[in-house]
Amino acid sequence: MSVDGGRTWPDAAEWAGKIYSEGWRAAEGGTRRVVEPATGDLLAEVGVAAPSDVERAGARAARAASEWAAATASDRVDVLIRAERVLRERSGSVREWIVRETGGVPAKGDYEITAGLAQLRHAIGIASQPPGEVLVPQVSGGTSLAWRVPVGVVGVITPWNAPLLFAMRALAPALALGNTVLLKPDPLTPVSGGVLVAQLFAEAGLPGGVLHVLPGDAATGRAVAADRHVAMISFTGSTGAGREVARIAGEGLKRASLELGGKNSIVVLEDADVEAAAAAGAMSSFGYQGQACVAAGRHVVHADVVEEYTEALVRLAKALPVGDPRDEGVALGPVISERQAARIARIVDESVDAGARVLTGGTRAGLFYPPTVLDRVDRSMPAFHEEIFGPVAPVVPFRSEDEAVEIANDTAYGLTAAVHSRSVPRATTLAQRLRTGMIHINDVSAKDAANAPFGGMGISGNTSRIGGTASLEAFTQWRWMTAPGPS
């Protein structure tokens, strides 16, 4: 790993084979190997949190919660400011960990760092928001107040595709608003999504017991969701796993914020700038190997321009080199695992067997899957219905706006979409008919912002949102107090 400040960061001698719970300590669940997808090389070993580790961490977080909630907003902000500084100072090492652990190119690492810094800055502002309101009293001369208080211990469960960003997106506002946190990173990216986060907050001076980082698999995640000390779960991941988290949270009558999968469409009208639309489509489907919930899973293109659009998309796909993300000029690295590579190949192969045509790509080499364009895709095919989570762009033609809306809405998901037209009012009118939580005009489908309410409809979530003022709703609860006036 790269060196920041004259030494390798973070120092593996401190954390290798351990979990973070009031400092680094041995895990009762043993250890897990972390492997580089591009090379198969061993990167590290991390501790695996057993249910007993989770129970111990939850109890400690609950004890720390009252003191952290009682800290002034200024005290909490100071920690976040220092965390932002540490992340900037350690960005070289952070970037290299993200590249090697996730298989993303350096630009993807830079994006996660930039977005993580934005999440910290936005959380700094949230910490100083007015905490409540004065209500009109029902009794003359009385006082009626309502204000927000922390929910308590928050369980944060994050995925492997943007581990640092998704940790920061939940962790920063949760801490800013006075909660303590149990963070469970994905077992494929426990360093980028866990070890680095623990270390930077430790260096920022976060008090002991406020943050616990508990790497592990699904059993660890279930233990976090079920822990009696945890009052709220923030989960980002697949819809299947999200259903399990929702079930556990429901049994415990806990709040759950779920950001799940998507089958997102880019709709290209006949009056669109076709080259610009194809560039947005390529970025949306092929960026980070398509491994994003906001990736474009359908290119819904008007029949009058579908040939021109598809030709442009194929040209762009062929210009994207695939290989080790640390090599100069590589645009796409490996997908995260053999399981994911096999899934992508199955969806493409089954769709081709059903009549789709591969215009470029379509053949894997180990974990490396090239940017792939499919046409002649219809509703009978897996490429139309399933979330591919790989660098595959299925193209579906339409004749009328009503048909475009019907195609885009033909999914149980409802995360994001994009509409392309030279007429912004026309695109906006069509966008209002799409059942998605987010919509972008003449842009990519894959967008994120720290001050925006991020989330989806249907099985892309549970109507919850995270980001912007939505984080106030997610990580606090209301308290109401009345008092009589002078007697």
N, C-alpha and C positions, 0 to 999 in steps of 0.2 A: 504494500500500500504506500501511497505517497506520504511525504513528510511535511507537516506544518509545524512551524515554531521550533524547528530543529530536532523533532523526534516523530516517530510514527504515531499517528493519532487515529483512533484511541489506542492506547497501549494494551495489546492483547494480554500482557501479563496480569493486568487488573481484572479483565472480564471474561477471558476464555473459559468456556465450560460453566459459566455462572449465570444467575439471574440478578436483576437489580431490585432490591427491596431493603431500603436503608443501607445503601452501599451494595457492593458486589458480594454475593455469597453463593455457596454451593446449592445446586438444585436437587430436590429429592426425586425429580423425574429423570435424572441422568443427563446425558448430553446428546446433541445432534450435530451432524456434519453439515456445513454450508458449502455448496459446490458451485463453481462458476459455470453458467450454462454454455458459454462459448467454447470452453476448453475442457471442461470436466475436472479442472484442477480443484483441489481442496482449498478453500479460502479461510475457513475458521471452524471452530466448534463453539457452540453456545449451550447454555444450560436449558433444560426443558422443565417448565414449571409443572409439578404434579398438583392434583387437587389440594393436597395439604399445604403446598406453597401458596396457592391462591387464597385459601382460608386464612393463612397467617398474614398475607399481604392485605387482604380485605379488612381484617381486624385492626391492623396498624393504620391503614388509611382512614378508617372510621374514627380512630382516636385522634388522628391529626386533623380531621375535617373541621372541628369546631374552631381550633386555633387559626387555621388557614382562612376560614370564612370570616373570622373576626379581624384579620389583618386589614389594614387600610388599603384602599385602592392604590395608593401611591406605593405601598410596599410590594404589592403584587406586580404593579407596572414596572418597578425597578428590576424585578427578576426577569420579566419578559424582555426588557431593554437589554439586559446583559446576555440573555439567551440569543437575541438577534445578533449581538456583536460576536459571540462565540461562533455562531453559524457562519457569519461572513468570514471570520478569521480562519475557520477550519474548512472553507469551501473546497479547497483542493482535495483534501482527503475524502470529504463527503461525496464529491463528484466521482472519484475513482471507485468508492464502494458501490455507489448506485450503478455505475457502468458495469462493473464486474459481477455484481450480485444479481442485477435484474436483466442484464443483456442489452440494455439501452445504450444508444450512442451518447457521446459526451454532451451534446445539445440537450438530450433528455435529462441528464443529470443537472445541467445548468437550469433547465426549466423547473425541476423539483426544488432546487435551492431557492431560486427567485420566488417561486410561489410559496414556499415555506416561510421565507422572510416576509412576504406580504401578509400571510396569515398571522404571524407574530405582531406585525405593525397594526393590523386591524384589531387584534385582540387587545392591544394596548388602549385603543380608543374605546372598545366595548367596556373595559374595566372602569372607565370614568363616566359611563352613561348615567343619567338620572335613574335611580333605582326604583322609583315608583311614582305615585300620584296622590294628591289630596282629593278625596271624594266629597260630594255634597252630603253633609250629615243629615240623617233622618230625624234627629232630635235637635231642636233649636239650642244653639250654644254648644253642641257637642263637637267632637272631632272624629273624622273617619279617614283612615289612611290605608293605602294598599301599596305594598312594595315587594320587590323580587328578592328571594333568598336562594342560595345555592341548593341544588337537589341533594348534595352530599357526596357520596362516592360514585364516580362515573366509571363504567367499564367501556373501554375503547378497543374494538377489534378491527384490525385493518388488513387489507389485501396486499398481494405482492407486486401489483403493477405500478403503483406510485407510492411506495411505502413511506418515504419521508413526508411527502405532501399530505397524504391522508392521515398520518399521525398528527401532524401540525394542525390540520383543518379542524380536528376535534379537540386535541389536547390544549392548544393555545387559548381558545375561548373558554373551555371548561376551567382551566387554571385561573384565567383572568377574572372569572366570575366567582371564584372562591371554592371550587370543588377540588377534591382529591381524585386521583386517577389510577386505575389499573389498566395498563396498556398491554394488549396481547397482539404482537406482530405476527404476520404470516410465517409459517415455518420455512418457506422458501427464501424469505428476505428478512431474517431476524436482526441483521446488523443495521442495514439501512433504515428499517422501520422500528428498531428498538434500541440496540446498543448505542447507536449514535445519538438518539434522542435522550436516553438516560444520561449519557456523558455530557452533552452540551448543557442540560439543565442542572446537572451536578456542578459544572464549572460556573454556571450562572448564579449559584447560591440558593437554589430552591431548597426550602427546609426539608429535613428528613421525614419520611413517612407520607409526603404529599404525592409523590409519583413512584409507582412500582411498575417495572417492565418484566413481563412474564411470557417469554417465548414458549411456543408449544403448538400442538396440532389441534384437531377439532375437540379432543377431550379437554384440553386446557381452555379452549373457548367456551365450551359448555359450562365448565366450572366457574369461569368469570361471570357468565350470564346468570348462573344460578346462585352465586354467592349471596348470602343473606345480608351482607353489608352493602352490596351494590344497589343503588336506587334507580339507576338509569343506564341503558346500553346504547352506545353509538356504534353502529355496525356498517361497514362498507364491504361489499363482496357480492357473491352470486345470489341469485334469487332463491335457490334451493337452501343454501346455508342460512339466508335471511329468514326463511320460514321457520327453521329450527330455532334461531335466536328469538323470533317473535313468540314461538310457542313457550319457550322457557320463561321469557319475560312476562308473558301473560299469566302463567301459573304463579309467578311471584308478584303480580299486580305492579310491574315495573314499567316505567316509560321506556320505549324503544324508538330510536331514530334509525331508520333503515334506508341506506342508499344502495340500490341493487343494480341489476343488469339492464340492458337496453337492446332494442333492435331498431336502430335509428335510421331515418331516411334523409337523403339530400334530394330535394325536389327541384328539377331544372325545367323551367318553362321555356316555351319556344322563343321568347324574346330575350333570353338571358345572354350575357357575355359568356360564350361557351368555353373559351380558353380559361377564363377566370374561374368559372364553375368547376371545370375539370381539375384545376390546380387545388381548389378547396376540397374537391372530392378525393383527390389523391392523398392530400395531407390527412384527411379525416379517416380514410380507410387503412393507410399504410404507416402512418406515424406510430412509432414504438411497436411496430409489427402488428398494428391493429388491436393491441391488447389493452383496450380501454372501454369502459362502460359507455362512453360518449362517442365511440368510433362509429363511422357510417357503415351500417350493415346492408343498406339498399341505396342504389342510385336510381331514382325514379325520374326518368327523362322523357320529355315530349318526343313523340315519334318523328317530328319534323327535324329534330336536331340530334337524335340519339346516335346516328352514325358518326357525325362530327364529334360529339362528346366522347363516344367510346374510343375513337381513334386517338383523341388527345389524351385520354386516360391511359391507354395502352402505351403511348409514347412516354408519358411521365413515369409509368411503372417500370418500363425497360431501362430508364435512366437512373434507377436506384440500386446501387451496388449492395450486395448482401455479403456479410462476413463478420469477422471478429470486430466488435464495436470499437475496440481500441486502435484498429488499423486506420490509417489516413484515408479519407474519402468514403468510408463505409456509411451507408444510409440506414440499413436495417441489420440489426444483430439477430441472434437466435431467439426463438420463442422460449418461454421460461422452463419448459419441462417436456419430457417424452409424452406424458399424458396429454398436454396441450397440443403438441405437434400431431399426435395421432387423431385428436378430435378434429383439427382443421382439415387434415387429409381425408378423414371419413366424410365430412360434410361436402367437400368439393367432389370427391369421387362419387358419392351417392347422387349428387346433383347432376354430374355429367352422365351417369348411367340413366338418369331420368330425362335427359335431353338438353341440358345446358352445354354451352361450348366454352372451352378455355381459350382465351385470346392471347394470354401471356401468363407465364408462371405455371402453377398447378402441380409441381413436382417437388417434393421435399428432399433435403439432404441432411439426415440427422435432425437436429433441432432447427436447422435453417430452412425457412419456408419463403420463397420469393414472392414479391408483390404480384397478385393474381387478379385478373379481370375475367369475369364470367358474363356472357350474354345469353340470350334465349332462356332467361330465368323466369319461371312462373310459380304459381302458388302451390304447386304440388311438390316442390323441392325443398330439401333441408336448408339450402342457401337462402331461401326466401324467409323461412320461419325461425330458424335457430340463430341464437347469438353465437357468431363464429369465434370471436375473440382472436382473430388472426388477420393477416394482411390480404384480405380477399374483398373484392368489390363486385357484388352482383348487380348487374344492370337490368332494370325492368322498365320497358317503354309504356307510355300512356298516350291517350288521344285527347282527353278533356280534363279540365280541372277537377270535375267531380270524380273522375276515375283516379286521378293522382291522389286525391284525398282518401279515397277508398283503399288504395294500395298502401299508402303510408300508415293508415289507421288499422290495417289488417294485422294486428299483433296484440298480444296481451300486455306487452311492455308499453311504456310511455315516458321515456326519459327526455330525449332531445331530438331536434330536427333542424334542418336548414332549408331555406327556400331561395332560389336564384331567379331573378328577373331584373330587367333594366327599369322596370316600374316598381319602385319601393311600395307605393300604396297597393298595387296589385298583389305583390308578394306578401305584404302584411295582412291583407284580407284573407288570402289563402291560409296563411300561417295560423290565423285565429281558429281555423277549422281542424287543426291537427291536435290530437289528444296527447300532448307532451307537457312536461313541467317546464321545459326550456325550449326556446326557438330563436334561431339566428337568421338574419336576412343577409343574403349575398356574402356568406362567410362559411367557415367550417362548422361541422356539427360538434366538434370537440373543443369546447370552451369552458373556462373556469375563472372565477374571480373571487377574491376574499370577501368582497362586500356584497356579493350576490347570493340570493337564496337558492341553493343547489339542491335539486331533487326531482323526482319524477312522479308520474301517475301510474295507475295500474299496478302490475307486478314489478315495476321499477322502484317501488318504495311503499311506504305506508302513509302517504300524504305528508310526512315530515319533511323538513328542509333543514339545511345547515349552511352557515355562511351569512354575512351581513347581520341584520337585526334578527333574522331567524335563529341565530345562535343564542340570543337572549331567551327565546321561548324554549329552546332545546335544553339549556343547561341551568335554568332557574325555575322556581315555582313561586306562585303568588302567596303572600301572607296579608291578611286583612286585620286591622285593629280599630276598635272604636273606644272612645272615652267620653264620659259625660262632661258637660260644661260646668262652670262654677255653680255651686248650690246657693 
